């Protein structure tokens, strides 16, 4: 099998943080930059009580809670999630994640089924590609972050 890019190992502690607002940060991982042609993923970290706005994507998304407790609002209904719980959200379905704890951070691993995935903000109607959104936000490097 022929590959145009070599396989890579991505270490979250070595990647830049993308500020999402309200103390929420994202660590982009797999993207077209490393050669992916079929998916992108990353980790988003929510401070106690933190959340992201209601939005939808142009493709399927799967999200796993990898630390803490979450509430996910999908199409107007709230669902409780714990570490290890995983969602599958079809394209164009409004959703958002909320840290259910007022004391501990919450982390999610997200996977989009397209490298050109977009996010449309339900309130503003603005649509950006995930890559564009991350490139336009402030990047902060945190060497040695665990």
MARTI-632685 format. One record per residue (C-alpha): residue in one letter; x negated, y, z negated. Coordinates in steps of 0.1 Angstrom, whole numbers, padded with zeros to 4 digits, always signed. Last residue first. Layout:
N
AXYZ;...
//
This chain:
146
X-0005+0167-0311;X-0019+0200-0300;X-0057+0199-0296;X-0057+0227-0271;X-0026+0248-0271;X-0023+0267-0238;X+0005+0292-0235;X+0023+0296-0202;X+0048+0325-0198;X+0077+0318-0175;X+0076+0322-0137;X+0058+0289-0130;X+0083+0269-0152;X+0113+0283-0133;X+0097+0278-0100;X+0089+0241-0108;X+0125+0236-0121;X+0139+0251-0089;X+0160+0282-0097;X+0197+0289-0096;X+0213+0319-0112;X+0250+0316-0119;X+0247+0339-0149;X+0266+0319-0176;X+0264+0284-0161;X+0226+0287-0155;X+0218+0266-0124;X+0188+0243-0127;X+0172+0229-0096;X+0154+0197-0088;X+0129+0198-0059;X+0109+0168-0071;X+0142+0148-0072;X+0156+0123-0097;X+0150+0145-0127;X+0135+0130-0159;X+0137+0146-0194;X+0119+0136-0226;X+0134+0153-0256;X+0120+0167-0288;X+0137+0179-0319;X+0121+0201-0347;X+0132+0197-0383;X+0150+0218-0409;X+0183+0231-0394;X+0188+0198-0376;X+0212+0192-0347;X+0188+0206-0321;X+0211+0215-0292;X+0211+0202-0256;X+0231+0215-0227;X+0254+0202-0200;X+0274+0212-0169;X+0278+0184-0143;X+0264+0193-0109;X+0244+0160-0104;X+0252+0131-0127;X+0240+0131-0163;X+0224+0099-0178;X+0217+0103-0215;X+0194+0084-0238;X+0194+0076-0275;X+0159+0067-0288;X+0159+0093-0316;X+0194+0102-0325;X+0223+0117-0304;X+0256+0132-0314;X+0280+0140-0285;X+0298+0173-0278;X+0324+0175-0250;X+0327+0205-0226;X+0312+0188-0195;X+0284+0173-0214;X+0273+0190-0247;X+0244+0172-0262;X+0239+0173-0300;X+0205+0163-0311;X+0186+0145-0339;X+0148+0142-0343;X+0121+0129-0320;X+0121+0112-0287;X+0156+0120-0276;X+0159+0106-0241;X+0172+0126-0212;X+0182+0113-0177;X+0190+0137-0149;X+0208+0132-0116;X+0204+0158-0089;X+0214+0194-0080;X+0212+0204-0117;X+0236+0219-0143;X+0235+0245-0170;X+0247+0254-0205;X+0220+0274-0223;X+0192+0258-0243;X+0193+0251-0281;X+0174+0256-0313;X+0188+0249-0348;X+0153+0238-0360;X+0129+0244-0332;X+0135+0226-0299;X+0106+0209-0279;X+0111+0199-0243;X+0091+0171-0227;X+0085+0166-0190;X+0096+0149-0159;X+0097+0151-0121;X+0109+0125-0096;X+0106+0112-0060;X+0076+0126-0042;X+0051+0128-0071;X+0016+0138-0060;X+0002+0154-0092;X+0015+0189-0081;X+0048+0174-0070;X+0056+0170-0106;X+0049+0146-0136;X+0043+0165-0169;X+0058+0199-0177;X+0056+0207-0215;X+0086+0227-0224;X+0092+0252-0253;X+0123+0263-0272;X+0115+0292-0296;X+0146+0311-0285;X+0133+0314-0250;X+0120+0288-0225;X+0083+0293-0232;X+0062+0269-0210;X+0035+0250-0229;X+0003+0241-0211;X-0008+0205-0208;X-0036+0188-0228;X-0015+0177-0258;X+0011+0162-0233;X-0015+0139-0219;X-0010+0130-0182;X-0026+0099-0168;X-0028+0100-0131;X-0024+0076-0101;X-0043+0087-0070;X-0026+0108-0043;X-0019+0100-0006;X-0012+0063-0014;X-0014+0034+0010;X+0000+0000+0000;
//
